[in-house]
Amino acid sequence: MRPLTPLEARVLGVLVEKQHTVPDTYPLSLNALVAGCNQKTARDPVISATDAEVLTAVDGLKALSLVFEGSGSRVVRFEHNLGRVLGLPGASVALLAMLMLRGPQTAAELRLHCERLYRFADISSVEGFLDEMAAKEPARVLRLPRAPGSREARWAHLLCGEVAAEAAAVDAAPGGGSVSAGEIAALKAEQARLAEELAQLRALVRRIGAELGIDGG
């Protein structure tokens, strides 16, 4: 498969995302697809593509069998075929979509951002799917060298060709040792999940203690 253009990758990522987040309106009309490509949130970089540009990207993806037109609607609608063409499971498709939409990210950030597309059990599960795609021939993702001041390495997709590590790596803040907003959000989400599990375990202990006539604290 030839390398995708950046807009083709954006279109593909939007189709994967919207399949899960707005299933009632999927497959997407051209208007919905253009709006998804030009979103101001959850996109890096933010772009302003025209209808004609998005249609050209769709035609390129159709030629690769990555996108096809849905049937049974008066309005032309588009859906992706990414998993079948690349032979990837849903978890890997979700990871690729987030990398195409948001650029290079850490495994923790990817787990957080993929929440509505695929729920990973933990960060090691994310890394397992990434490692699997990196080992494929050809590789679909790449682990980037850790940037100075960064705590974790980031991953990038290779569907648009080779990645310039220097350009893809996030610059460290002048003070060094900074933590990105995405990493903070991921840590907070993990903390909330662990707190919920702890509360459930405490409730279970109290219930068992009550049944046994023991003070469970």
Secondary structure, 3 states (H helix, E strand, C coil): CCCCCHHHHHHHHHHHHHHHHCHHHCCEEHHHHHHHHCCCCCCCCCCCCCHHHHHHHHHHHHHCCCEEEECCCCCCEEEECHHHHHCCCHHHHHHHHHHHHHCCECHHHHHHHCCCCCCCCCHHHHHHHHHHHHHCCCCCEEECCCCCCCCCCCEEECCCCCCCHHHHCCCCCCCCCCCCHHHHHHHHHHHHHHHHHHHHHHHHHHHHHHHHCCCCC
